[in-house]
Amino acid sequence: MNFFELTYDILPALLKGTVVTLELTACSISLGFVLGIALALGRLYGNRPISAFSSGYIQFFGVPLFWYSCSSSTMDFLAT
């Protein structure tokens, strides 16, 4: 069995995985867009509790730079 036969045998599974990945990406982008618009409108036009919740959510999840600077061993420690 050479490389091309192995690739030909695995190709259908890879294509199915690609389709699933694209579907999940489209769903995530759509959900993120809708959630972002809802939070922005809540922050701008909501009453005080809705505006406070939206602002807090945006402030908490809007700065992911801390997690990017953590090493993998630190993340492993935090996960356990």
KELO-494153 format. One line per 4 residues: number of its first residue (from 1); their letters; for each residue x, y, z of C-alpha. Coordinates in Angstrom, 1 decimal, padded with zeros to 4 digits. Layout:
residues N
NUM = A = X,Y,Z; ...
//
This chain:
residues 80
1 = MNFF = 000.0,000.0,000.0; 001.5,003.3,-001.0; 000.8,006.8,000.1; -001.8,007.6,-002.5
5 = ELTY = -003.9,004.5,-001.8; -004.0,005.3,001.8; -004.9,008.9,001.0; -007.7,007.7,-001.3
9 = DILP = -009.1,005.4,001.4; -009.1,008.2,004.1; -010.4,011.0,001.8; -014.2,010.4,002.4
13 = ALLK = -013.7,010.6,006.2; -011.7,013.8,005.8; -014.3,015.3,003.6; -017.1,014.5,006.1
17 = GTVV = -015.0,016.1,008.8; -014.5,019.2,006.6; -018.3,019.5,006.1; -018.9,019.2,009.9
21 = TLEL = -016.2,021.8,010.6; -017.8,024.2,008.1; -021.3,023.6,009.6; -020.0,024.3,013.1
25 = TACS = -018.2,027.4,011.9; -021.3,028.8,010.2; -023.4,028.1,013.3; -020.8,029.7,015.6
29 = ISLG = -020.5,032.8,013.5; -024.3,033.2,013.3; -024.8,032.7,017.0; -021.9,035.0,017.9
33 = FVLG = -023.3,037.7,015.6; -026.8,037.5,017.1; -025.5,037.5,020.6; -023.2,040.4,019.9
37 = IALA = -026.0,042.5,018.4; -028.3,041.6,021.3; -025.6,042.6,023.9; -024.8,045.8,022.0
41 = LGRL = -028.4,046.8,021.9; -028.9,045.9,025.5; -025.9,048.0,026.5; -027.0,051.0,024.5
45 = YGNR = -030.8,051.0,024.9; -031.6,048.6,027.8; -032.7,049.6,031.3; -030.2,049.7,034.0
49 = PISA = -030.0,045.9,034.9; -029.9,044.8,031.2; -027.3,047.5,030.5; -025.2,046.5,033.5
53 = FSSG = -025.4,042.8,032.6; -024.4,043.6,029.0; -021.5,045.8,030.0; -020.3,043.2,032.5
57 = YIQF = -020.4,040.4,030.0; -018.6,042.5,027.4; -015.9,043.6,029.9; -015.4,040.0,031.1
61 = FGVP = -015.2,038.3,027.8; -013.8,041.2,025.8; -010.2,040.9,027.1; -009.0,037.3,026.3
65 = LFWY = -005.3,038.4,026.1; -004.6,037.1,029.6; -005.4,033.5,028.5; -003.2,033.8,025.4
69 = SCSS = -000.1,034.6,027.5; -000.5,031.6,029.9; 001.7,028.6,029.2; 000.3,025.2,028.6
73 = STMD = 001.5,024.0,032.0; -000.4,026.9,033.7; -003.5,026.0,031.8; -003.2,022.4,032.8
77 = FLAT = -002.8,023.4,036.5; -005.9,025.6,036.2; -008.0,022.9,034.6; -007.3,020.4,037.4
//
